[in-house]
């Protein structure tokens, strides 16, 4: 009985360890920002959002990011 439970646990651990290989890596990595868009200081958030959009355009114009 104990060997059976150990076998099931081992199979589950191995299956979970290799599941990213089966499903494949994500093709998109999302990068977010934390900025106050509403509330007391929305102008700061608007500037931060604009800067992030400019940065995104610069990165994409340079060929994107290489991960790995």
C-alpha positions, -999 to 999 in steps of 0.1 A, spaced: 0 0 0 28 24 9 47 17 -23 16 23 -43 11 58 -27 48 66 -32 45 55 -69 15 78 -75 32 107 -58 64 102 -79 43 100 -111 25 132 -102 57 151 -93 74 140 -126 43 149 -146 41 183 -130 78 189 -135 76 183 -172 42 199 -179 58 232 -191 77 212 -217 44 197 -230 24 229 -230 53 250 -243 65 284 -232 44 315 -234 49 335 -266 41 368 -249 55 382 -217 34 410 -203 52 439 -186 31 462 -165 35 495 -147 20 509 -115 8 544 -121 -20 565 -105 -43 570 -135 -72 584 -113 -74 600 -79 -54 629 -65 -25 629 -91 -37 616 -124 -12 638 -143 17 617 -129 0 586 -141 -6 600 -175 30 610 -179 41 575 -167 17 558 -192 30 580 -220 66 572 -211 59 535 -210 42 537 -245 73 556 -258 96 529 -243 74 502 -259 77 518 -293 115 522 -289 119 485 -279 97 473 -308 116 495 -333 148 480 -321 136 445 -328 119 436 -295 133 418 -264 151 385 -265 142 364 -235 164 335 -225 
